[in-house]
Amino acid sequence: MAETEAITTIDAYMNEFPAEIQARLSEMRRIIHEEAPQATEKISYRMPTFYYFGNLVHFAAFKKHIGFFPGADGIEMLKDKLTAYSWSKGGVQFPYEKPLPEALIREIVAFRLQQNEMKAPKNRRR
């Protein structure tokens, strides 16, 4: 895809990568989708994003890891469980050589769902 063309779907984003990275991205997408089936997909900040009453989580492929971006609150809430990974205020790195920590990802997504639902108008919550 030419640099001037914007990627507008998660499928288009994933297709930009080699098969082994696509498989990891697909796994991340599946985990998030299973935990947040009511969320919609979009590209935001040039990254795959799940949206539910605001941005829920983002993820992206990098040279040696998948970046997972649940925001500062998502990281802060589970930072004691992130000691095996490099992390910062708003994101965590899941190295390609390790399996994705599915339970941890699910826990963070569930927390972010609750957070975003609290911001939603009462008549639009689950």
PyMOL commands that set and color helices and strands:
alter all, ss='L'
color gray80, all
select helices_A, chain A and resi 10-14+19-35+71-81+102-119+122-124
alter helices_A, ss='H'
color red, helices_A
select strands_A, chain A and resi 40-44+47-51+55-61+65-69+86-87+92-95
alter strands_A, ss='S'
color yellow, strands_A
deselect
rebuild
show_as cartoon
